[in-house]
Amino acid sequence: MYPDPKSKSQHLYNRALSSLPGGNTRTTVFMKPYPIYAARGEGCRVFDVDGNEFIDCINNFTALIIGTVVFLLYT
């Protein structure tokens, strides 16, 4: 359950704090206490490094208007 101090996302955020200002480059989608780190995407679904599944309702702020890894484009 988010937040989880033992999660992979928390670990990656702690690591990022040592090399990125604020530990994140996407301040518009940052959520306290740490961001969610995506591992993969399928269409409108995004899966984080902790195994959770999310629906990308903002399409990465319109940068992904066709979704993530659209099968027809991928093959």
N, CA, C and O atoms as a Maestro MAE file, in Angstrom:
{
 s_m_m2io_version
 :::
 2.0.0
}

f_m_ct {
 s_m_title
 :::
 protein
 m_atom[300] {
  # First column is atom index #
  i_m_mmod_type
  r_m_x_coord
  r_m_y_coord
  r_m_z_coord
  i_m_residue_number
  s_m_chain_name
  s_m_pdb_residue_name
  s_m_pdb_atom_name
  i_m_atomic_number
  :::
  1 25 0.849 -1.174 0.000 1 A "MET " " N  " 7
  2 3 0.000 0.000 0.000 1 A "MET " " CA " 6
  3 2 0.895 1.238 0.000 1 A "MET " " C  " 6
  4 15 1.913 1.272 0.691 1 A "MET " " O  " 8
  5 25 0.524 2.223 -0.754 2 A "TYR " " N  " 7
  6 3 1.269 3.484 -0.850 2 A "TYR " " CA " 6
  7 2 0.859 4.389 0.299 2 A "TYR " " C  " 6
  8 15 -0.339 4.497 0.559 2 A "TYR " " O  " 8
  9 25 1.742 5.024 0.983 3 A "PRO " " N  " 7
  10 3 3.199 4.887 0.898 3 A "PRO " " CA " 6
  11 2 3.704 3.721 1.737 3 A "PRO " " C  " 6
  12 15 3.154 3.396 2.789 3 A "PRO " " O  " 8
  13 25 4.751 3.115 1.245 4 A "ASP " " N  " 7
  14 3 5.395 2.001 1.936 4 A "ASP " " CA " 6
  15 2 6.887 2.280 1.982 4 A "ASP " " C  " 6
  16 15 7.547 2.265 0.943 4 A "ASP " " O  " 8
  17 25 7.433 2.537 3.170 5 A "PRO " " N  " 7
  18 3 8.854 2.883 3.270 5 A "PRO " " CA " 6
  19 2 9.796 1.780 2.792 5 A "PRO " " C  " 6
  20 15 10.984 2.033 2.592 5 A "PRO " " O  " 8
  21 25 9.285 0.554 2.605 6 A "LYS " " N  " 7
  22 3 10.127 -0.556 2.142 6 A "LYS " " CA " 6
  23 2 9.906 -0.871 0.665 6 A "LYS " " C  " 6
  24 15 10.424 -1.871 0.167 6 A "LYS " " O  " 8
  25 25 9.146 -0.033 -0.044 7 A "SER " " N  " 7
  26 3 8.836 -0.300 -1.449 7 A "SER " " CA " 6
  27 2 10.041 -0.029 -2.346 7 A "SER " " C  " 6
  28 15 10.978 0.674 -1.967 7 A "SER " " O  " 8
  29 25 9.989 -0.608 -3.549 8 A "LYS " " N  " 7
  30 3 11.042 -0.364 -4.534 8 A "LYS " " CA " 6
  31 2 11.022 1.095 -4.987 8 A "LYS " " C  " 6
  32 15 12.073 1.686 -5.236 8 A "LYS " " O  " 8
  33 25 9.823 1.675 -5.092 9 A "SER " " N  " 7
  34 3 9.716 3.084 -5.489 9 A "SER " " CA " 6
  35 2 10.390 3.986 -4.459 9 A "SER " " C  " 6
  36 15 11.088 4.931 -4.828 9 A "SER " " O  " 8
  37 25 10.190 3.705 -3.177 10 A "GLN " " N  " 7
  38 3 10.843 4.487 -2.124 10 A "GLN " " CA " 6
  39 2 12.350 4.340 -2.223 10 A "GLN " " C  " 6
  40 15 13.080 5.322 -2.084 10 A "GLN " " O  " 8
  41 25 12.821 3.129 -2.463 11 A "HIS " " N  " 7
  42 3 14.263 2.881 -2.601 11 A "HIS " " CA " 6
  43 2 14.837 3.661 -3.789 11 A "HIS " " C  " 6
  44 15 15.890 4.287 -3.671 11 A "HIS " " O  " 8
  45 25 14.149 3.622 -4.924 12 A "LEU " " N  " 7
  46 3 14.624 4.348 -6.105 12 A "LEU " " CA " 6
  47 2 14.608 5.854 -5.880 12 A "LEU " " C  " 6
  48 15 15.495 6.566 -6.350 12 A "LEU " " O  " 8
  49 25 13.607 6.333 -5.168 13 A "TYR " " N  " 7
  50 3 13.543 7.771 -4.861 13 A "TYR " " CA " 6
  51 2 14.712 8.176 -3.963 13 A "TYR " " C  " 6
  52 15 15.342 9.208 -4.195 13 A "TYR " " O  " 8
  53 25 15.001 7.379 -2.948 14 A "ASN " " N  " 7
  54 3 16.142 7.684 -2.066 14 A "ASN " " CA " 6
  55 2 17.438 7.731 -2.872 14 A "ASN " " C  " 6
  56 15 18.294 8.583 -2.637 14 A "ASN " " O  " 8
  57 25 17.573 6.816 -3.816 15 A "ARG " " N  " 7
  58 3 18.760 6.790 -4.685 15 A "ARG " " CA " 6
  59 2 18.802 8.038 -5.577 15 A "ARG " " C  " 6
  60 15 19.862 8.634 -5.767 15 A "ARG " " O  " 8
  61 25 17.647 8.425 -6.119 16 A "ALA " " N  " 7
  62 3 17.577 9.589 -7.008 16 A "ALA " " CA " 6
  63 2 17.892 10.892 -6.270 16 A "ALA " " C  " 6
  64 15 18.400 11.838 -6.872 16 A "ALA " " O  " 8
  65 25 17.595 10.943 -4.983 17 A "LEU " " N  " 7
  66 3 17.874 12.156 -4.211 17 A "LEU " " CA " 6
  67 2 19.357 12.521 -4.220 17 A "LEU " " C  " 6
  68 15 19.714 13.687 -4.058 17 A "LEU " " O  " 8
  69 25 20.218 11.522 -4.410 18 A "SER " " N  " 7
  70 3 21.659 11.796 -4.399 18 A "SER " " CA " 6
  71 2 22.170 12.347 -5.733 18 A "SER " " C  " 6
  72 15 23.290 12.853 -5.803 18 A "SER " " O  " 8
  73 25 21.353 12.254 -6.799 19 A "SER " " N  " 7
  74 3 21.850 12.717 -8.091 19 A "SER " " CA " 6
  75 2 20.933 13.701 -8.823 19 A "SER " " C  " 6
  76 15 21.372 14.346 -9.775 19 A "SER " " O  " 8
  77 25 19.681 13.829 -8.404 20 A "LEU " " N  " 7
  78 3 18.744 14.752 -9.053 20 A "LEU " " CA " 6
  79 2 18.241 15.774 -8.046 20 A "LEU " " C  " 6
  80 15 17.961 15.412 -6.903 20 A "LEU " " O  " 8
  81 25 18.120 17.025 -8.430 21 A "PRO " " N  " 7
  82 3 17.565 18.019 -7.518 21 A "PRO " " CA " 6
  83 2 16.150 17.615 -7.095 21 A "PRO " " C  " 6
  84 15 15.260 17.503 -7.937 21 A "PRO " " O  " 8
  85 25 15.947 17.400 -5.827 22 A "GLY " " N  " 7
  86 3 14.644 16.970 -5.341 22 A "GLY " " CA " 6
  87 2 14.332 15.520 -5.618 22 A "GLY " " C  " 6
  88 15 13.264 15.037 -5.243 22 A "GLY " " O  " 8
  89 25 15.252 14.804 -6.274 23 A "GLY " " N  " 7
  90 3 15.065 13.393 -6.560 23 A "GLY " " CA " 6
  91 2 14.103 13.099 -7.691 23 A "GLY " " C  " 6
  92 15 13.682 11.955 -7.864 23 A "GLY " " O  " 8
  93 25 13.743 14.127 -8.474 24 A "ASN " " N  " 7
  94 3 12.721 13.930 -9.500 24 A "ASN " " CA " 6
  95 2 12.879 14.979 -10.590 24 A "ASN " " C  " 6
  96 15 13.243 16.122 -10.312 24 A "ASN " " O  " 8
  97 25 12.608 14.593 -11.824 25 A "THR " " N  " 7
  98 3 12.639 15.559 -12.932 25 A "THR " " CA " 6
  99 2 11.251 15.946 -13.395 25 A "THR " " C  " 6
  100 15 11.113 16.837 -14.233 25 A "THR " " O  " 8
  101 25 10.222 15.307 -12.877 26 A "ARG " " N  " 7
  102 3 8.841 15.557 -13.302 26 A "ARG " " CA " 6
  103 2 8.053 16.188 -12.149 26 A "ARG " " C  " 6
  104 15 7.201 15.533 -11.549 26 A "ARG " " O  " 8
  105 25 8.327 17.420 -11.847 27 A "THR " " N  " 7
  106 3 7.675 18.070 -10.711 27 A "THR " " CA " 6
  107 2 6.164 18.209 -10.892 27 A "THR " " C  " 6
  108 15 5.440 18.337 -9.905 27 A "THR " " O  " 8
  109 25 5.675 18.186 -12.132 28 A "THR " " N  " 7
  110 3 4.232 18.335 -12.349 28 A "THR " " CA " 6
  111 2 3.448 17.088 -11.959 28 A "THR " " C  " 6
  112 15 2.247 17.183 -11.710 28 A "THR " " O  " 8
  113 25 4.081 15.937 -11.898 29 A "VAL " " N  " 7
  114 3 3.384 14.708 -11.522 29 A "VAL " " CA " 6
  115 2 3.938 14.106 -10.232 29 A "VAL " " C  " 6
  116 15 3.585 12.979 -9.882 29 A "VAL " " O  " 8
  117 25 4.785 14.823 -9.529 30 A "PHE " " N  " 7
  118 3 5.362 14.334 -8.272 30 A "PHE " " CA " 6
  119 2 4.296 14.251 -7.187 30 A "PHE " " C  " 6
  120 15 3.496 15.172 -7.021 30 A "PHE " " O  " 8
  121 25 4.290 13.148 -6.454 31 A "MET " " N  " 7
  122 3 3.388 12.979 -5.312 31 A "MET " " CA " 6
  123 2 4.221 12.684 -4.073 31 A "MET " " C  " 6
  124 15 5.111 11.835 -4.103 31 A "MET " " O  " 8
  125 25 3.930 13.385 -2.987 32 A "LYS " " N  " 7
  126 3 4.627 13.112 -1.730 32 A "LYS " " CA " 6
  127 2 4.083 11.817 -1.143 32 A "LYS " " C  " 6
  128 15 2.904 11.525 -1.346 32 A "LYS " " O  " 8
  129 25 4.867 11.035 -0.436 33 A "PRO " " N  " 7
  130 3 6.242 11.302 -0.017 33 A "PRO " " CA " 6
  131 2 7.295 10.871 -1.040 33 A "PRO " " C  " 6
  132 15 8.469 11.208 -0.883 33 A "PRO " " O  " 8
  133 25 6.902 10.134 -2.085 34 A "TYR " " N  " 7
  134 3 7.851 9.757 -3.134 34 A "TYR " " CA " 6
  135 2 7.067 9.453 -4.406 34 A "TYR " " C  " 6
  136 15 5.891 9.095 -4.333 34 A "TYR " " O  " 8
  137 25 7.699 9.588 -5.572 35 A "PRO " " N  " 7
  138 3 6.997 9.296 -6.830 35 A "PRO " " CA " 6
  139 2 6.874 7.791 -7.070 35 A "PRO " " C  " 6
  140 15 7.584 6.987 -6.467 35 A "PRO " " O  " 8
  141 25 5.976 7.445 -7.944 36 A "ILE " " N  " 7
  142 3 5.820 6.057 -8.355 36 A "ILE " " CA " 6
  143 2 6.720 5.845 -9.573 36 A "ILE " " C  " 6
  144 15 6.690 6.644 -10.509 36 A "ILE " " O  " 8
  145 25 7.507 4.791 -9.567 37 A "TYR " " N  " 7
  146 3 8.428 4.503 -10.659 37 A "TYR " " CA " 6
  147 2 7.821 3.451 -11.580 37 A "TYR " " C  " 6
  148 15 7.580 2.318 -11.164 37 A "TYR " " O  " 8
  149 25 7.579 3.825 -12.816 38 A "ALA " " N  " 7
  150 3 6.974 2.918 -13.787 38 A "ALA " " CA " 6
  151 2 7.990 1.897 -14.279 38 A "ALA " " C  " 6
  152 15 9.155 2.223 -14.508 38 A "ALA " " O  " 8
  153 25 7.538 0.666 -14.438 39 A "ALA " " N  " 7
  154 3 8.381 -0.401 -14.963 39 A "ALA " " CA " 6
  155 2 8.031 -0.702 -16.415 39 A "ALA " " C  " 6
  156 15 8.907 -1.013 -17.223 39 A "ALA " " O  " 8
  157 25 6.728 -0.607 -16.743 40 A "ARG " " N  " 7
  158 3 6.296 -0.892 -18.110 40 A "ARG " " CA " 6
  159 2 4.901 -0.328 -18.321 40 A "ARG " " C  " 6
  160 15 4.212 0.065 -17.379 40 A "ARG " " O  " 8
  161 25 4.508 -0.303 -19.590 41 A "GLY " " N  " 7
  162 3 3.175 0.163 -19.931 41 A "GLY " " CA " 6
  163 2 2.554 -0.720 -20.990 41 A "GLY " " C  " 6
  164 15 3.254 -1.318 -21.808 41 A "GLY " " O  " 8
  165 25 1.233 -0.797 -20.967 42 A "GLU " " N  " 7
  166 3 0.470 -1.540 -21.965 42 A "GLU " " CA " 6
  167 2 -0.796 -0.747 -22.248 42 A "GLU " " C  " 6
  168 15 -1.704 -0.702 -21.418 42 A "GLU " " O  " 8
  169 25 -0.859 -0.123 -23.417 43 A "GLY " " N  " 7
  170 3 -2.025 0.709 -23.734 43 A "GLY " " CA " 6
  171 2 -2.143 1.848 -22.745 43 A "GLY " " C  " 6
  172 15 -1.206 2.631 -22.585 43 A "GLY " " O  " 8
  173 25 -3.281 1.952 -22.079 44 A "CYS " " N  " 7
  174 3 -3.483 3.023 -21.103 44 A "CYS " " CA " 6
  175 2 -3.043 2.605 -19.706 44 A "CYS " " C  " 6
  176 15 -3.163 3.393 -18.768 44 A "CYS " " O  " 8
  177 25 -2.543 1.404 -19.545 45 A "ARG " " N  " 7
  178 3 -2.153 0.898 -18.230 45 A "ARG " " CA " 6
  179 2 -0.649 1.046 -18.012 45 A "ARG " " C  " 6
  180 15 0.157 0.822 -18.915 45 A "ARG " " O  " 8
  181 25 -0.300 1.429 -16.793 46 A "VAL " " N  " 7
  182 3 1.093 1.577 -16.389 46 A "VAL " " CA " 6
  183 2 1.301 0.703 -15.162 46 A "VAL " " C  " 6
  184 15 0.474 0.689 -14.250 46 A "VAL " " O  " 8
  185 25 2.411 -0.026 -15.147 47 A "PHE " " N  " 7
  186 3 2.741 -0.912 -14.029 47 A "PHE " " CA " 6
  187 2 4.004 -0.384 -13.364 47 A "PHE " " C  " 6
  188 15 5.004 -0.121 -14.031 47 A "PHE " " O  " 8
  189 25 3.952 -0.231 -12.037 48 A "ASP " " N  " 7
  190 3 5.121 0.305 -11.347 48 A "ASP " " CA " 6
  191 2 6.058 -0.809 -10.911 48 A "ASP " " C  " 6
  192 15 5.747 -1.991 -11.058 48 A "ASP " " O  " 8
  193 25 7.214 -0.418 -10.372 49 A "VAL " " N  " 7
  194 3 8.235 -1.390 -9.980 49 A "VAL " " CA " 6
  195 2 7.800 -2.250 -8.802 49 A "VAL " " C  " 6
  196 15 8.442 -3.256 -8.497 49 A "VAL " " O  " 8
  197 25 6.717 -1.863 -8.139 50 A "ASP " " N  " 7
  198 3 6.201 -2.626 -7.007 50 A "ASP " " CA " 6
  199 2 5.084 -3.578 -7.407 50 A "ASP " " C  " 6
  200 15 4.510 -4.254 -6.554 50 A "ASP " " O  " 8
  201 25 4.767 -3.638 -8.716 51 A "GLY " " N  " 7
  202 3 3.756 -4.557 -9.202 51 A "GLY " " CA " 6
  203 2 2.343 -4.013 -9.216 51 A "GLY " " C  " 6
  204 15 1.405 -4.761 -9.494 51 A "GLY " " O  " 8
  205 25 2.162 -2.734 -8.926 52 A "ASN " " N  " 7
  206 3 0.836 -2.122 -8.944 52 A "ASN " " CA " 6
  207 2 0.471 -1.690 -10.358 52 A "ASN " " C  " 6
  208 15 1.342 -1.313 -11.142 52 A "ASN " " O  " 8
  209 25 -0.812 -1.745 -10.680 53 A "GLU " " N  " 7
  210 3 -1.311 -1.366 -12.001 53 A "GLU " " CA " 6
  211 2 -2.124 -0.081 -11.882 53 A "GLU " " C  " 6
  212 15 -2.953 0.060 -10.983 53 A "GLU " " O  " 8
  213 25 -1.878 0.855 -12.797 54 A "PHE " " N  " 7
  214 3 -2.575 2.136 -12.811 54 A "PHE " " CA " 6
  215 2 -3.112 2.408 -14.206 54 A "PHE " " C  " 6
  216 15 -2.575 1.899 -15.190 54 A "PHE " " O  " 8
  217 25 -4.154 3.199 -14.297 55 A "ILE " " N  " 7
  218 3 -4.636 3.680 -15.587 55 A "ILE " " CA " 6
  219 2 -4.107 5.089 -15.759 55 A "ILE " " C  " 6
  220 15 -4.330 5.946 -14.904 55 A "ILE " " O  " 8
  221 25 -3.412 5.336 -16.850 56 A "ASP " " N  " 7
  222 3 -2.831 6.648 -17.123 56 A "ASP " " CA " 6
  223 2 -3.915 7.564 -17.685 56 A "ASP " " C  " 6
  224 15 -4.100 7.647 -18.899 56 A "ASP " " O  " 8
  225 25 -4.617 8.238 -16.806 57 A "CYS " " N  " 7
  226 3 -5.745 9.098 -17.202 57 A "CYS " " CA " 6
  227 2 -5.302 10.424 -17.808 57 A "CYS " " C  " 6
  228 15 -6.111 11.122 -18.419 57 A "CYS " " O  " 8
  229 25 -4.034 10.779 -17.649 58 A "ILE " " N  " 7
  230 3 -3.567 12.055 -18.207 58 A "ILE " " CA " 6
  231 2 -2.665 11.861 -19.423 58 A "ILE " " C  " 6
  232 15 -2.134 12.833 -19.960 58 A "ILE " " O  " 8
  233 25 -2.489 10.614 -19.862 59 A "ASN " " N  " 7
  234 3 -1.657 10.314 -21.033 59 A "ASN " " CA " 6
  235 2 -0.306 11.021 -20.986 59 A "ASN " " C  " 6
  236 15 0.149 11.588 -21.979 59 A "ASN " " O  " 8
  237 25 0.321 10.977 -19.821 60 A "ASN " " N  " 7
  238 3 1.625 11.618 -19.653 60 A "ASN " " CA " 6
  239 2 1.562 13.085 -20.090 60 A "ASN " " C  " 6
  240 15 2.497 13.604 -20.698 60 A "ASN " " O  " 8
  241 25 0.460 13.732 -19.773 61 A "PHE " " N  " 7
  242 3 0.193 15.118 -20.174 61 A "PHE " " CA " 6
  243 2 0.266 15.285 -21.687 61 A "PHE " " C  " 6
  244 15 0.950 16.182 -22.181 61 A "PHE " " O  " 8
  245 25 -0.425 14.441 -22.415 62 A "THR " " N  " 7
  246 3 -0.618 14.423 -23.863 62 A "THR " " CA " 6
  247 2 0.607 13.987 -24.662 62 A "THR " " C  " 6
  248 15 0.551 13.978 -25.892 62 A "THR " " O  " 8
  249 25 1.684 13.635 -24.023 63 A "ALA " " N  " 7
  250 3 2.855 13.175 -24.765 63 A "ALA " " CA " 6
  251 2 2.645 11.760 -25.309 63 A "ALA " " C  " 6
  252 15 3.347 11.338 -26.228 63 A "ALA " " O  " 8
  253 25 1.687 11.033 -24.748 64 A "LEU " " N  " 7
  254 3 1.432 9.660 -25.165 64 A "LEU " " CA " 6
  255 2 -0.003 9.517 -25.654 64 A "LEU " " C  " 6
  256 15 -0.770 8.735 -25.093 64 A "LEU " " O  " 8
  257 25 -0.371 10.250 -26.675 65 A "ILE " " N  " 7
  258 3 -1.767 10.273 -27.101 65 A "ILE " " CA " 6
  259 2 -2.265 8.938 -27.630 65 A "ILE " " C  " 6
  260 15 -3.474 8.720 -27.705 65 A "ILE " " O  " 8
  261 25 -1.361 8.042 -27.997 66 A "ILE " " N  " 7
  262 3 -1.794 6.720 -28.472 66 A "ILE " " CA " 6
  263 2 -1.574 5.647 -27.419 66 A "ILE " " C  " 6
  264 15 -1.780 4.465 -27.694 66 A "ILE " " O  " 8
  265 25 -1.167 6.027 -26.238 67 A "GLY " " N  " 7
  266 3 -0.957 5.056 -25.161 67 A "GLY " " CA " 6
  267 2 0.484 4.603 -25.081 67 A "GLY " " C  " 6
  268 15 1.362 5.145 -25.751 67 A "GLY " " O  " 8
  269 25 0.708 3.621 -24.266 68 A "THR " " N  " 7
  270 3 2.044 3.079 -24.032 68 A "THR " " CA " 6
  271 2 2.131 1.695 -24.646 68 A "THR " " C  " 6
  272 15 1.304 0.837 -24.337 68 A "THR " " O  " 8
  273 25 3.115 1.453 -25.511 69 A "VAL " " N  " 7
  274 3 3.348 0.188 -26.171 69 A "VAL " " CA " 6
  275 2 2.062 -0.290 -26.877 69 A "VAL " " C  " 6
  276 15 1.534 -1.358 -26.569 69 A "VAL " " O  " 8
  277 25 1.587 0.498 -27.799 70 A "VAL " " N  " 7
  278 3 0.428 0.105 -28.590 70 A "VAL " " CA " 6
  279 2 0.847 -1.058 -29.485 70 A "VAL " " C  " 6
  280 15 1.802 -0.942 -30.252 70 A "VAL " " O  " 8
  281 25 0.131 -2.181 -29.386 71 A "PHE " " N  " 7
  282 3 0.542 -3.421 -30.033 71 A "PHE " " CA " 6
  283 2 0.790 -3.260 -31.538 71 A "PHE " " C  " 6
  284 15 1.804 -3.742 -32.044 71 A "PHE " " O  " 8
  285 25 -0.113 -2.592 -32.256 72 A "LEU " " N  " 7
  286 3 0.048 -2.457 -33.704 72 A "LEU " " CA " 6
  287 2 1.293 -1.671 -34.081 72 A "LEU " " C  " 6
  288 15 1.927 -1.959 -35.097 72 A "LEU " " O  " 8
  289 25 1.647 -0.684 -33.275 73 A "LEU " " N  " 7
  290 3 2.849 0.095 -33.551 73 A "LEU " " CA " 6
  291 2 4.107 -0.636 -33.097 73 A "LEU " " C  " 6
  292 15 5.178 -0.469 -33.678 73 A "LEU " " O  " 8
  293 25 3.967 -1.434 -32.068 74 A "TYR " " N  " 7
  294 3 5.110 -2.152 -31.510 74 A "TYR " " CA " 6
  295 2 5.574 -3.257 -32.450 74 A "TYR " " C  " 6
  296 15 6.772 -3.519 -32.556 74 A "TYR " " O  " 8
  297 25 4.626 -3.912 -33.136 75 A "THR " " N  " 7
  298 3 4.992 -4.991 -34.041 75 A "THR " " CA " 6
  299 2 5.227 -4.402 -35.393 75 A "THR " " C  " 6
  300 15 5.550 -5.127 -36.334 75 A "THR " " O  " 8
  :::
 }
 m_bond[299] {
  # First column is bond index #
  i_m_from
  i_m_to
  i_m_order
  :::
  1 1 2 1
  2 2 3 1
  3 3 4 2
  4 3 5 1
  5 5 6 1
  6 6 7 1
  7 7 8 2
  8 7 9 1
  9 9 10 1
  10 10 11 1
  11 11 12 2
  12 11 13 1
  13 13 14 1
  14 14 15 1
  15 15 16 2
  16 15 17 1
  17 17 18 1
  18 18 19 1
  19 19 20 2
  20 19 21 1
  21 21 22 1
  22 22 23 1
  23 23 24 2
  24 23 25 1
  25 25 26 1
  26 26 27 1
  27 27 28 2
  28 27 29 1
  29 29 30 1
  30 30 31 1
  31 31 32 2
  32 31 33 1
  33 33 34 1
  34 34 35 1
  35 35 36 2
  36 35 37 1
  37 37 38 1
  38 38 39 1
  39 39 40 2
  40 39 41 1
  41 41 42 1
  42 42 43 1
  43 43 44 2
  44 43 45 1
  45 45 46 1
  46 46 47 1
  47 47 48 2
  48 47 49 1
  49 49 50 1
  50 50 51 1
  51 51 52 2
  52 51 53 1
  53 53 54 1
  54 54 55 1
  55 55 56 2
  56 55 57 1
  57 57 58 1
  58 58 59 1
  59 59 60 2
  60 59 61 1
  61 61 62 1
  62 62 63 1
  63 63 64 2
  64 63 65 1
  65 65 66 1
  66 66 67 1
  67 67 68 2
  68 67 69 1
  69 69 70 1
  70 70 71 1
  71 71 72 2
  72 71 73 1
  73 73 74 1
  74 74 75 1
  75 75 76 2
  76 75 77 1
  77 77 78 1
  78 78 79 1
  79 79 80 2
  80 79 81 1
  81 81 82 1
  82 82 83 1
  83 83 84 2
  84 83 85 1
  85 85 86 1
  86 86 87 1
  87 87 88 2
  88 87 89 1
  89 89 90 1
  90 90 91 1
  91 91 92 2
  92 91 93 1
  93 93 94 1
  94 94 95 1
  95 95 96 2
  96 95 97 1
  97 97 98 1
  98 98 99 1
  99 99 100 2
  100 99 101 1
  101 101 102 1
  102 102 103 1
  103 103 104 2
  104 103 105 1
  105 105 106 1
  106 106 107 1
  107 107 108 2
  108 107 109 1
  109 109 110 1
  110 110 111 1
  111 111 112 2
  112 111 113 1
  113 113 114 1
  114 114 115 1
  115 115 116 2
  116 115 117 1
  117 117 118 1
  118 118 119 1
  119 119 120 2
  120 119 121 1
  121 121 122 1
  122 122 123 1
  123 123 124 2
  124 123 125 1
  125 125 126 1
  126 126 127 1
  127 127 128 2
  128 127 129 1
  129 129 130 1
  130 130 131 1
  131 131 132 2
  132 131 133 1
  133 133 134 1
  134 134 135 1
  135 135 136 2
  136 135 137 1
  137 137 138 1
  138 138 139 1
  139 139 140 2
  140 139 141 1
  141 141 142 1
  142 142 143 1
  143 143 144 2
  144 143 145 1
  145 145 146 1
  146 146 147 1
  147 147 148 2
  148 147 149 1
  149 149 150 1
  150 150 151 1
  151 151 152 2
  152 151 153 1
  153 153 154 1
  154 154 155 1
  155 155 156 2
  156 155 157 1
  157 157 158 1
  158 158 159 1
  159 159 160 2
  160 159 161 1
  161 161 162 1
  162 162 163 1
  163 163 164 2
  164 163 165 1
  165 165 166 1
  166 166 167 1
  167 167 168 2
  168 167 169 1
  169 169 170 1
  170 170 171 1
  171 171 172 2
  172 171 173 1
  173 173 174 1
  174 174 175 1
  175 175 176 2
  176 175 177 1
  177 177 178 1
  178 178 179 1
  179 179 180 2
  180 179 181 1
  181 181 182 1
  182 182 183 1
  183 183 184 2
  184 183 185 1
  185 185 186 1
  186 186 187 1
  187 187 188 2
  188 187 189 1
  189 189 190 1
  190 190 191 1
  191 191 192 2
  192 191 193 1
  193 193 194 1
  194 194 195 1
  195 195 196 2
  196 195 197 1
  197 197 198 1
  198 198 199 1
  199 199 200 2
  200 199 201 1
  201 201 202 1
  202 202 203 1
  203 203 204 2
  204 203 205 1
  205 205 206 1
  206 206 207 1
  207 207 208 2
  208 207 209 1
  209 209 210 1
  210 210 211 1
  211 211 212 2
  212 211 213 1
  213 213 214 1
  214 214 215 1
  215 215 216 2
  216 215 217 1
  217 217 218 1
  218 218 219 1
  219 219 220 2
  220 219 221 1
  221 221 222 1
  222 222 223 1
  223 223 224 2
  224 223 225 1
  225 225 226 1
  226 226 227 1
  227 227 228 2
  228 227 229 1
  229 229 230 1
  230 230 231 1
  231 231 232 2
  232 231 233 1
  233 233 234 1
  234 234 235 1
  235 235 236 2
  236 235 237 1
  237 237 238 1
  238 238 239 1
  239 239 240 2
  240 239 241 1
  241 241 242 1
  242 242 243 1
  243 243 244 2
  244 243 245 1
  245 245 246 1
  246 246 247 1
  247 247 248 2
  248 247 249 1
  249 249 250 1
  250 250 251 1
  251 251 252 2
  252 251 253 1
  253 253 254 1
  254 254 255 1
  255 255 256 2
  256 255 257 1
  257 257 258 1
  258 258 259 1
  259 259 260 2
  260 259 261 1
  261 261 262 1
  262 262 263 1
  263 263 264 2
  264 263 265 1
  265 265 266 1
  266 266 267 1
  267 267 268 2
  268 267 269 1
  269 269 270 1
  270 270 271 1
  271 271 272 2
  272 271 273 1
  273 273 274 1
  274 274 275 1
  275 275 276 2
  276 275 277 1
  277 277 278 1
  278 278 279 1
  279 279 280 2
  280 279 281 1
  281 281 282 1
  282 282 283 1
  283 283 284 2
  284 283 285 1
  285 285 286 1
  286 286 287 1
  287 287 288 2
  288 287 289 1
  289 289 290 1
  290 290 291 1
  291 291 292 2
  292 291 293 1
  293 293 294 1
  294 294 295 1
  295 295 296 2
  296 295 297 1
  297 297 298 1
  298 298 299 1
  299 299 300 2
  :::
 }
}
